[in-house]
Amino acid sequence: DVVIDANDVFRLLATSRENNNSIVASLVVDYKSPKIVAWAGSRFSKLHKFIPIYASKYVYKSGINIANIGLKPYEVDEVHGRGVIFPSSVFKEIGNYDGFSFPQYGGDTDFSFRAKANGIKMLVDPRVISKVFTENTSLDHQSVYDYLFSRKNGEAVYVWWKIYRKHVPISYFLQSYLFTLLLNIYRKFVRKA
């Protein structure tokens, strides 16, 4: 469900080597709207020092024009499986994806959080564009029920539970989990309506 130019693979490789063999992801756009951002990276942290919630924050919001991003690679806390290069040293250091806990969704987020915890840098190189057919991915959902419970469309109730239990301090777990589910429902369904 992704198209990436063959020359862009070499650009990802060069950016990785220029940055101490970092993981490098491409900018993701919808195949039908190649100038509009679908995904441009996120950072994961507490919302504020006084708010006990961990969540992902987009570096650049989906829907903006790619011209507003610039051309310099920038650091992120998580990458996804669309046009990403992983040096083999990363797998040697932290192991492979956890296919048992995350058989369809969430494996890329879990892998990213493990990489970050081990000091492995992750970047998005906006000079590299992955064109995705969003109708075939989790970027385009059919219903709230499918997003929450269907393996094909996100299985969010299960996936976010596992990710937050594994990567968030227990005192922040429940509120962070509920916040993320509600925020994603808002982003994917309410705001688009």
Salt bridges, closest charged atoms under 4 A:
ASP77 OD2 - LYS116 NZ 3.26
ASP98 OD2 - LYS166 NZ 3.89
ASP108 OD2 - HIS80 ND1 3.03
ASP110 OD2 - ARG114 NH1 3.41
ASP110 OD1 - LYS166 NZ 3.02
ASP110 OD1 - HIS167 NE2 2.67
ASP125 OD2 - ARG127 NH2 2.85
GLU135 OE1 - LYS32 NZ 3.75
GLU155 OE1 - ARG151 NE 3.34
